[in-house]
Amino acid sequence: VSLSRFIYALGIPQVGEATAHALSQHFCSLDRLISADLESLTKVPDIGPVVAVEIRQFFDDSENRKDIDTLVEKLNIQEPESDSKAVDSSLSGKKFVITGTLETLSRDQAKRRIQSAGGRVIGTVSAKTDYLVCGSRPGSKLDMARKLGVKIIDEDQFLKLFQQ
């Protein structure tokens, strides 16, 4: 199981899939994450003081630590090979929204590509969205992206971003 999936599965309050992925990419090991102080946690993109406190309290709880130790013994947790790909990527920190049906990729595959390049997939279009990936039969997200001036790309343009 990947480190990000493991972190997500722990059920830490305020930690969803995107935050778990960001934590795994930033710390690259469970031990480093567990020993991280509040200041280190808040240096992770999109983690503020409230979420950092939740994470710290979770790992400071002795029952949680016992459960984690048991799970670590039974599972093969795969740590990220390197986060240099994400750091060097021109897509690092970019926010993507996906709308419509993609022809060659599932939504999950597209999401994984974005995350592996250091980007984030968000659910709603806002002025802070960098790209709207538009498949066939797009929804209201397309109208909102046009209204806000968000860069709209089709699936071919999306795939070309990863060839650069």
For each residue, the residues with C-beta under 8 A, 3 or more apart:
1: 5 6 9 75 76 77 78
2: 5 6 24 77 78 80
3: 6 7 24 28 29 30 77 78 79 80
4: 7 8 17 20 21 23 24 25 80
5: 1 2 8 9 20
6: 1 2 3 9 10 30 71 75 77
7: 3 4 10 12 15 20 23 24 30 33
8: 4 5 15 16 17 20 21
9: 1 5 6
10: 6 7 15 58 64 68
11:
12: 7 15 54 55 58
13: 54 58
14: 19 50 51 54 55
15: 7 8 10 12 19 20 23 51 54 55
16: 8 19 20
17: 4 8 20 21
18: 21 22 46 115 120 121 122
19: 14 15 16 22 23 46 47 51
20: 4 5 7 8 15 16 17 23 24
21: 4 8 17 18 24 25 115
22: 18 19 25 26 44 45 46 47 120
23: 4 7 15 19 20 26 27 33 44 47 55
24: 2 3 4 7 20 21 27 28 33 79 80
25: 4 21 22 28 80 83 86 118
26: 22 23 43 44 45 83
27: 23 24 30 32 33 36 44
28: 3 24 25 32 79 80 82 83
29: 3 32 33 79
30: 3 6 7 27 33 34 68 72 77 79
31: 34 35
32: 27 28 29 35 36
33: 7 23 24 27 29 30 36 59
34: 30 31 59 65 68
35: 31 32
36: 27 32 33 40 41 55 56
37: 40 41 56
38: 41 42 49 52 53 56
39: 42 43
40: 36 37 43 44
41: 36 37 38 44 47 51 52 55 56
42: 38 39 47 48 49 52
43: 26 39 40 47
44: 22 23 26 27 40 41 47
45: 22 26 93 120
46: 18 19 22 120
47: 19 22 23 41 42 43 44 51 52 55
48: 42 51 52
49: 38 42 52 53
50: 14 53 54
51: 14 15 19 41 47 48 54 55
52: 38 41 42 47 48 49 55 56
53: 38 49 50 56 57
54: 12 13 14 15 50 51 57 58
55: 12 14 15 23 36 41 47 51 52 58 59
56: 36 37 38 41 52 53 59 60
57: 53 54 60 61
58: 10 12 13 54 55 61 64
59: 33 34 55 56 64 65
60: 56 57
61: 57 58 64 65
62: 65 66
63: 66 67
64: 10 58 59 61 67 68
65: 34 59 61 62 68 69
66: 62 63 69 70
67: 63 64 70 71
68: 10 30 34 64 65 71 72
69: 65 66 72 73
70: 66 67 73 74
71: 6 67 68 74 75
72: 30 68 69 75 77
73: 69 70
74: 70 71
75: 1 6 71 72
76: 1
77: 1 2 3 6 30 72
78: 1 2 3
79: 3 24 28 29 30
80: 2 3 4 24 25 28 83
81:
82: 28 85
83: 25 26 28 80 86 87 118
84: 87 88
85: 82 88 89 116 117 118
86: 25 83 89 92 116 117 118
87: 83 84 92 118
88: 84 85 92
89: 85 86 92 117 118 119
90: 164
91: 94 114 117 118 119 161 162
92: 86 87 88 89 117 118 119
93: 45 118 119 120
94: 91 114 118 119 120 130 131
95: 119 120 121 122 128 129 130 131
96: 114 119 120 121 122 129 130 131 132 133
97: 121 122 123 124 125 129 131 132 133 141 145 150
98: 102 107 110 111 121 132 133 135
99: 132 133 134 135 138 139 141 142
100: 134 135 136 137 138 139 142
101: 135 136 137
102: 98 105 106 107 110 133 135 155
103: 135 136 155
104: 155 159
105: 102 109 110 113 155 159
106: 102 109 110
107: 98 102 110 111
108: 111 112
109: 105 106 112 113
110: 98 102 105 106 107 113 114 121 133 158
111: 98 107 108 114 115 121
112: 108 109 115 116
113: 105 109 110 116 117 162
114: 91 94 96 110 111 117 119 120 121
115: 18 21 111 112 118 119 120 121
116: 85 86 112 113
117: 85 86 89 91 92 113 114 161 162
118: 25 83 85 86 87 89 91 92 93 94 115
119: 89 91 92 93 94 95 96 114 115 130
120: 18 22 45 46 93 94 95 96 114 115
121: 18 95 96 97 98 110 111 114 115
122: 18 95 96 97 126 129
123: 97
124: 97 141 144
125: 97 129 132 141 144 145 148 150
126: 122 129 148
127: 148 149 150
128: 95
129: 95 96 97 122 125 126 132 145 148 150
130: 94 95 96 119 150 151
131: 94 95 96 97 150 151 152 153 158
132: 96 97 98 99 125 129 141 142 145 150 151 152 153
133: 96 97 98 99 102 110 153 154 155 158
134: 99 100 138 142 152 153 154 155
135: 98 99 100 101 102 103 138 154 155
136: 100 101 103
137: 100 101
138: 99 100 134 135 141 142
139: 99 100 142
140: 143 144
141: 97 99 124 125 132 138 144 145
142: 99 100 132 134 138 139 145 146 152
143: 140 146 147
144: 124 125 140 141 147 148 150
145: 97 125 129 132 141 142 148 150 152
146: 142 143 149 150 152
147: 143 144
148: 125 126 127 129 144 145
149: 127 146
150: 97 125 127 129 130 131 132 144 145 146
151: 130 131 132
152: 131 132 134 142 145 146
153: 131 132 133 134 157 158 161
154: 133 134 135 157 158
155: 102 103 104 105 133 134 135 158 159
156: 159 160
157: 153 154 160 161
158: 110 131 133 153 154 155 161 162
159: 104 105 155 156 162 163
160: 156 157 163 164
161: 91 117 153 157 158 164
162: 91 113 117 158 159
163: 159 160
164: 90 160 161
